[in-house]
Amino acid sequence: MAEAGVPRLEDLESAPLQHHFEDMFNPPGLTNFMGAVQVDHDLFALRSVNFPPVGSGDTVSGVLFVDGKLLRSFAPQVTVLWRPDRVVRSVRLADLELRTVTACPPVEPAALVELQVTNVSQSRRQVRLGFALASRATVTGKAWSHAKPPSRRNKLEVDRQRRALVGTCPKSGATCVQGFDATPSWGTPNMAEFTWELGPGQSRRLGFVMVLAPTREAAESSFDRLARSVRGHIEAAEELWRKEVAQIFEPGTGSFTGSLPVLETESEPLQRLYWSSILGVLYMRRDSPHSKLGRSYDTLMPRYWQTMTFIWDYSLSSVLHALLDPGTMRRHIEHWARTGVHRHYGTEWLTGKPVGVWYAVNDSAMVRLVLDYARWSGDTAWLAKPLRGPSGRERKVLDYLVSWSLHWKDLASQGGLADYGGKRNLLECVSTYKHQVAGLNAMNVWCMRVAAELCEHMGERAKALCLKDEATRLSARVRDLYVEGAGYWRARQRDDSLLEVKHCYDLMTAGFALAGDLMPKARQEIVDFFLRELRSETWMRALAASDPDAAYSVRPDHQWNGAYTAWPAEVARALYRLGAGKVVADWIPGLARTTAEGPFAQGHFVEGLVASSHDGAPKGPPQRPYLMDWACASAGSFAGMIIEGLFGVEAGLDGTVRAVPRLAGLDPSARLRRLVVAGHSYDVSAAGAVRRPDA
């Protein structure tokens, strides 16, 4: 019997998701921690099958034909059920019921599909099935530095003995082997066909295997292992995921260097939100033998930016990483300190190299990561560790943090605020959010105060005092950007003009960083602005629909029609600081409804804007102009918000743990069990934090 508060796979299952041809639907993804796969819009096909270092881009393979016609041409309603270990798709097509189970088997760079066809009529009938296969496997030997993984035209060859199509990259030798556990006929080199006779009520099954490998020998070997028992390997995927989910909550088990607390609550929405948040990070874990960085966490999956860890997105799940996998977190922080953080947005794990343009948030993201690692792990001695940076000079971790907190001075304008450049360095699809923006300048205030706290802890009191004084002066300059009476902020342009920007990013950053500096009237105005312009029942708008820049873009991560993965959790974090905990408690049941499709996407539309088969905020689709991937690593921000905001847990650098929970309105009896901080375990309830006896 499962422990209370520890989910079973069945607890994590999505709602039944129905879609038709060309609906705004983002098909689910799967992983086995080596790569990722996405199911396509039809019943059988796979797309974006990539197991680094072998890529196949967004190639679609296995498109299904029934009785000589493309399945999608019948305009069927496809029902999709996702859970961590599998995707189940089903269709009723006249007198046929078709159902597939898709999974990624443990250890192998592969995907599996098992199809079952049932004749639900009262007559015997013939069923003709066709599968259009495609292959574009390749290995580049370089960093995957573009949004889509690499692919290349393959030479195709039918291997009749294996009942498979073999695609080989002429340049690299990378190979894709895809085939069946029954013998097809081959209408064309890439069209496998089956003809079955089914009596009334009779069913028949078919297994499919798709493998990617750097060499043909490796691909064929993996295919042979899997094709011997497709169903057995689907069951092995289920067992893998049952174990992985359970081990998250049990200190000292599995492959994690930490653990997460068990949430016991009678509030189903709160429980669902917590579990989904954790799953969104677990789904990004990559344990590839080809990684130059060891274990890593991808930022998106399954369509875009595989092998990439963006500093910004990783930092938004900072509390979760610090509790669950502090060893990996520390290694990544050290790697970013060594490579520098002012010329890229993240690193790529096949090569360990930096990729992309500079993101303006990198400094505050790194400060957040260092602070959370140190206070949750208790490893404050690490702050004195010397690291050799990109200049070749050694500096202590603490000195790096101080330099990140002061980097804004190198960007300072004549008015004393940092100028962060154009939209490419910031929110990308909000054209007015640029140059001297309130949010990042407010975070500079927070960064200096954090640096002062860490310096004081390490005995550098004079430096701490200087940082505090500098933060106070900068806070006053940032507050000049506030629009009195409105609840939002302005961005100063290079011609000294001021543009009002009704964006949640300023709310979540300035509201969090400057809550204690703002007058009570301004704090209430910010809360009122959120309720009036941004909040929806189950999600939020990143940009107010009344902002003139709402006409600029329809990307739902940062614009008027939705919000990015972490923005609701980050806004909630600021609302707690602003004294609006009740607003968060009232919002959580609606937010939980948005987990109906599985882990949070890169961006969700606000509910009611597009057709959806559930009552939450639907995931944005991956195609242009929306470009939203199915899942994003910053989903862990919700778990952090629940631990620090709802339960009010504060972990001090001196090892003290305090908690002032705000459980009223949700579940006053809720508690966290086995919250491990600095090597000690605590239970947290409405009464506060109580240390458990050491084992």
N, C-alpha and C positions, 0 to 999 in steps of 0.2 A: 504493500500500500504506500502511495506517495506521501512524503512528509508534507504537512500543511504549509502552504506558501511556496512550495517547489512545484513548478508546472510539469505536467505531462505534455507530450507532443500534441495530444488531442486538445489540450487547453489553449494551445497556440495557433490552432487552425483558423484560417480566414473565414469570413462569411462566404456563402455561395455567391460567386461573382459571375453575372451573366453579361455577355457582350455579343454584338453582331459585327458584321463587316464594317470597318472604318469607324467604329465607335471610339470615343476618347478613352481608350483602355490601355493600361500599361501592363503587359503580360508578366507574370511572376518569374523570379530567378531562383536558382539553386546553387549551392556550393558544397564542396567536400574539403574546403580549406586549402585546396591546391589551385583552383581556378573557379570559373563561373560559367553558367549556362542559363539561357533564357528560353522559355517556351514561346512558340509563336502564336499567332492569333487563331490558327486552325486547331484541329484536334490532336495532331501528331507531331507536327514539325518543330524543330529546334532552331535557334538562332543565337548569335553571339556566343558560340562555344569556343572558349579560350582557356588554355592551360599553359601559362607562361613557362618556358620561353616560346612555346608554340602558339601562334595566333591564327585565327581564321576570320578576324574582323567581325562584321555583322552578317556573315553569310547565313542564309536560311537553307536548311536541308530537311528532307523528309516530308515535303508538302504532299498532302493526302488527296488522292482521287478515289471516288466511290462510283462504281458502275460506269466507269469511263469518263466521269466529269469531275472537275475540281470541286472538292467539298465546299469551299467557300462560295461557289457559284449558286448553291442551293439556298444561300442566305440563312443558314441555321443559327439558332441561338446556342452558343457554346457556354457551358457552365464550368467554372474553374474553382477548385478548392486548393489552397496552398497550405502547407505546413512545413516546418523546417527541413524535413527529410524527403519531401515529395510534392509533386503537383499532380492533381487528378483533374482530367478534363473529360467532359461527357457531352454527348449530342444525341438527340432523337431525330432520325432522318427517315420519315415515312414509317416503314415497318422494320427499321433497324435501330437498335441502340448500340452506340459505340462509346467506349470508355478507354482512356489511357492513364497509366501511371508513369510518371517521369521521375527519375532520381539520378543523383551522382554517387557512384559507388565509392566506398572508402579507398584511399590510397591511389587509385587509378585515375589517369587523366582522361576521363570518359563520362559519357551520359548514357542512360538507359531509358528505353520506353517499352512498356508492355501494353499491347492493344488487345481489347476484348470486344468482339462483335457478336451481338445476339439478334436472332430473328424473332421478333415479337409477334409475327403474323400467325395465322392458322394454316399457312401453306408452306410447302417446301419452296425454297428459292435459291437462286445462284447469286453470289456476291463477288464482285470484281473489285479488287483493291489495287491501287497504284501509288508508288512513293517516288516522288521526284527528288533525287539526291544531288547535292552540290558539295564541292570541296575546294577550299582555298587556303590550305595549311601552309605556314611558312615560319621560319626562324630568321630573324634579322641579325642577331648578334649585337644589337644596339639597344639603347633605352627605348621603352615604349613611351615616347614623348608627345604623342598626339591623343586626342580624345578617344578615337576608335583604335582598337588593337590592329596590328599589321595583318595583311592578307596578301595572297599572291595566286595567280592562276596556276592550277595544278594539272598535271598529266593524269588522265583517268584510265583505269584498267579494271575490268571485271575479274574478280578472283572467284571462279565458280566453285572451287573446292571449299572455300570459306563462306560462300554465299554472300559475298561482300563486294563493295566498290572500293577500290584503293585509289586515293588521290595523292600524288607525290609532287612536291615543289621541285622543279628542275634546278633551281639555283641552290637551295639549302639542303635538299633531301628530306625535309620535314614531311610527315605522312599523316593522312587521315584515312583510317579504315572504318567503314560503316556498313553494317550488314545485319543479317537476320539469323534467327535460330531455326528457320525452316527454309526450304529451297524455293526461291522465286524463279520466274522467267524474266528475261531482260528484254523489254520492248525496244529500248534504246540503251546505250551504255550507262545512262544515269537514271533509267526508269525501271524500278523493280516492281513486278506484278505478281499477284496471287489471285487465283480463282477458287472459291470455296462453294460447296453445296451445304446449305444449312436447313435442317428440318424445323418444324414449328417449335419455338422455344429453345432451340439449340444454340449454344455459344461455341466460339472458337477463339483461341488466343494466338498472339504472335509477339515474339520478343525482338527488339532492335538494340544494337550497340553502336555507339560512335566513339572512336578513340582518336586522340591527337598525340603524336610523339615526335621527337627530333629525328628519329630514323625509322625506316620501314620495319626493320627487325623488331624494334621496341613496340611499335604500334600493333604489329601482327601478334606478338606475344601477349600483349594486354587484351586484345580482341578475343583471342582464343580462350583465355581464362574466363572472361566475362560471358561469352556466348554459350559456354557450357551450362550456365544456370543464371539466366537473366533475373528470374524471380528471386533466387537466393541472394543475389547481390543487391537487389532492391530492399530485401529484408535486412541485409547487413548495413545499408545506409540508415535504416530506421534504428537499428541497435546503436550505431555510432552516435546518432543525434540524441537518443535517450540518455546515453552516458554523458555526452558533452553538456547537455542542459543541466543535469543533476549535479555535475562536478563544479559548476559555477558557484554553488551555494555551500560547498563543503570544503572548509580550509584543509589544505594539505593533501588534496587529491587531484588527480588529473594533471594537465600540463600547465596550469596557471601558477604564477608565483604568488597569487593572492586569492581572494574570494569576495563575493558580494553578500550583503545581509539578506536574510529571508524576510519578506514583507508578509505579515499576517494581518489580514483585514477582512471585514465583512462587506467592504465596498468593492463590488465587482469591477466598476470602472477604474478605480485606483489600482487594483491588482493588475488589470489588463494593461494599463498604461505603463506600469513598472516593468512587467514582463516584456512587453513589446520594445521598450527602450533598450533593455539589455540585449534582446535578440538582434536588434539593429546593429549593435557593435560586434556581437559574436559572429554574425554573418559576414563581417568584413575581415575576419582573421585569416591570414595566409601563412601556412607552414610549408612553403615550397623549398625543396632542396636546392633550387636554383637561385634563391635569394641571397644577395650579397650582404643583407642586413639582418639575416635570421628571421625570426617571426616578425611579421609586419601586419598592418591593418590598412587595407585598401580604403579609399574614400567613397567610391561609388561602385555599384554593380547592378546588373550584369552587363550593361551596354557600353559604358564610358569609363575611361581613365583607370583601367585595370593596371595594377602594379604601382599605382601612385598613392602616396600619403601626403595630403595637403596639411600643412601645419595648422591652418585656421580650423578646418573641420575636426581634426584630431583633438585640438584644444577644447572644443565645445563639449566633448565627452570626457573631459579631464578627470573629474572625480571618479567616474567609472573605471578609467584606465588605472588610476592611482590605487584603487582598491583591488581590482581584479588581476591586473597584469603589470605590477609596478616594475618588474625587471625589464620588460620590453619597453615600457615608457621611459625609464631612465636611459636605456641604450639609444632610443630615438632622440631624446633631448641632447645627449652628448654628441650624437652624429650631426644634428643641426647646428650646435654650437661650433663644431669643428669646420663645417662647410660654410658657415655664415648664413644669415637669414635675410639679407637685403638685396638679393639678386634672383630670387626664385619664389615659387609658392609651395614647393614641397620636394620630396625626393622619390625616386623610382627604384624599387627594390631589386630589379634584375641587375642593375649596375651600381646602385648606391649613389647615383649622381643626382644633382639638383636639376629641376625641370621648371620651365615657365618663367613668367614675369614676376616681379616683386609684388607681393600683396602688402598693402599698407598696414594690415592688422598683425603682421608677423611679430612685431615687438611685444605687443600686449598678449598675444597668444603664447609666446615663449615664457613670459613672466607668469602667466596663469599655470602653465605646465610645471614649471619649477616649484612654484608655491604649493600646488596641490600634491605633487610627488613628495615634497619634503614633509608637509604636515600630516598627510595620511599614512605615509610609510614610517614616519619617525626618523628617517635617515637624514637628519640635518647635518651630520658630519660631512656628507657628500658635498655640501655647499663650499667646502674648502678644497675640493679636488681640483688639481690643475688640469686644464685641457688645452691642447695646442690648436689654435684657431686658424682661419684661412691665411692670416698674415705670417704664420709660423711662430708667433709669440705665444707663450703659455700664460693663461690666466685662470684664476679660480672660477668655479661655477658662479659664485656670488658676484664676482666682478663682471662676468658676462651679463648677469641679470641687471646689475646697476647700469651697464652700458645700454641695454635694451630700454630701460626705463627713461634714459636720457637721450635716446637717439632723436627724439622729436626736435631737439635743439638744432641738429644739423639741417632740419627742414623748416626751421622757424622763419616766418615772414616778418615784415617790419612791425606788424601789430602784435607779435609775440606768440602767435599760434602756429602750429605746424601746418604746412601746405602739403597735402598728400597726393597732389597731382590729379589726373583725370579719372574717368569712370573705370578704366581698365584696371587700375590698382585698387578699386573700391567695390562698388556693387554692380558694375558692368552694364546693367540694363536700366539704371536710373540716371538719366543724363544730367540732372541738376545736383546730384550728390557728389561733389568734387571740391578739391582744394581745401580750404580751412573748414573742415566739417566738425560738428560738435562732438559726435560720438567718439571718434578716435582721440581727439584732444582731451575729452573727459577721461578716457582710459589712460592717457598719459599721467593724469593726476593720480589715478588709482595705482598705476605701475610704480610711481615714485613712492607712494605710501607703503606699498608692499615691499619695495626695495629697502625702505627705511626700517620696516619691521624686521626684515631678515638681517640687515646690518646690525641692528640693535641686539638681536638674538646671538649674533656671532661676535659681539663685543666691539663693533665699530660704531660707537655712539656719536662721534663728531660727524661722520658721514651721514648717519641717520638723521641728525638734526638738520643738516643742510638740505637733504631730500624732502623732509617735511615742510620746511620753509618754502622751497621751490614749488612744491605741490599746492600750497595755499595760494601763492601768487598766481599760478596757472589756473586754478579753479575759478578765480574771479574773472579772468579773461574769457574762459569758456562760457561762464554764465551770462556774459554779455550777448551771446548768440541766442539766448532764449527769447521766444516771442511771448511777452507778458500777456497773461489772460487766455492764451491759446492752448498751451500744453505741448507745443512742439518747438522745433529749433530752426535756425537759419544756417546756411553755409556761405561763408565769405569768399567771393571770387577774387581773381587776381587784379581786377580793376577796382577792388574795394566795395563792390556792390554786394548786397545781401539777398540771397534767394531763400525763401521759405521752403522747407522740405518736410512734408508730413510723413516721415518714414519711421518705421518701428525701430530701425537700428539706433537712432539717437535715443529713443525711449529706453531701450534695453541697456545701453551702455552708459549714457549720462544719468539715467534714472538709477542705475546700479551704483555707478562710481561716485556720484555727487549727491546721493540721497541725503546725507547728513549736512551738506552745504546749502541745500535749497530751503527756501522758506516753506512753511506748511501750506501756504496758498498755492505755490508753484507745484508742490508735490501732488496736491489734489487736482490741479489743472491737468497734470500729465496723466493721472489715472482717468480723469473724465474724457480726455482726448482719446485714450485707448478704447474706452467703452463706446464712445460716440462714433469713432471713425474706423477703427481697426478690428475690433473683436467681432467674430461671428459665433454662432452657436457651437460649432464643432471645430473651428480653426480660426484663422485671422487673415487680414490683408496686411502685406508688408508695407504697402504704400496706400494712403487714403485715396479713395476714388475721387475725392474732391481736389486732389493735387493736380495741377495742370500737366505734370509729367506723366500722369496716368495714360496719356495718349501715346507715349513713346514706345511701349513694349507690351507684349502679352506673356512674357516669361513669368510663370507663377511663383518662382522662388523669391523674387524681390519686388514684384510689381503689385498692382491694384487687385488682381484676380486671385491671389493666394499668398502663400508664404513658404519660405525655405524650412527644411526639416526642423532645425533647432530654434527657430524664432519664437514659437509659442512658449517653449521652456525658458528661453532667455528672457523673454518679456515677463514671465511669471517670477523669475528670480529677481528682476528689478521691482516688480509689484510688491513682493515681500519686503524689500528694503524700503519701499515708499509707504509701508504700513497698510497695504491693501490686500492682506491675506484672504479676506472673505471673497474678493473678486476672483482669486485663483481657485478657491474651494468651489465656487459656483460654476467655474469654467471646466474643471477636470472631467465631470461626467460627459460633457460634449466632446472634449478632446479624445477621450477613450474610444468614442464611436469611430474615430478616424483610423483606428488600428484594424478596421474590418478587412483591409486588403493585405495584412501582414506588416512587416517592419515599415517605418515611415519612409516615404520617398524623398527624393531631393527637393521636391516641391509639391504641394497639394493645392488644388483649386478650393476656394471657399465653397461650401455646400450650396447646392441649388443652381450653380452656374452652368454645369454641364450634366447630361444624363448620367445616372449612376444607379447600380443595383443595390446600394446600401445607403444608410442614412448619415454617414460621416462625410468628411471632406475627401473627395476622390483624388487619387494620385494624378499628377500631371503626366501627359504622355511623352515618350522619348523623341518623337519626330519633331522636325522644325515646324513652327518657330518656338516650340515649347522647350524641347531639349531637357526633359526631366528624366533622370534615371530612376529605376524602380526602388532602390534602397540607398541610404546614405549613412555614413559612419557617425555623423553628429547626433544620431538618434539617442545616444547615451546621455544627452543633456537632460532628458526627462527624468532619468534615474537620479542624476545629480540634483535636479530641482526638488525631487521628492525627499531625498536624504537631507539636503541642506536647508531647503525652504519649508516644506511641509512638516518635516520632523525637527527642523531647526537645529541640526547638529553642527557644532563648531569644533574643529580639531585644531588645537593650538600647537605652535612650534615647540612648546615645552612638554608636549605629550598629554596635556589636559584635554578632556572631552566633555563638552557641555551640550545640553539640548534643551531648547524651549519649543516644544511642538505646537503646531497650529492646526490641530486635527478637528476642531469644531466645524460642523457643517458637512463633514465627510464621514469620518468614523472615529469617534473619540477613543474607541477601544483598540485601534490599530497599533501595531508595534513592529519594530525592526528587531530581528534576532541575529546574533553572531555578526555584528558589525565590528570588523577587526581594524583597529587603529593603532599604529606603532607597536604591533605585536600583541596587543591585548584585545580581548573580545568584550563587546558591550551589547546589552539589550536596551532599546530605546522605546519608551512609551509616553503617554501623556504626563507621566510623573517625572520624566527626564531620562538621562542616560545612567545605567547601572552597570558597573563592570562585573563580568562573570569571573568565577574563580579560574585562575590559570591552570591549564591542563598539566 
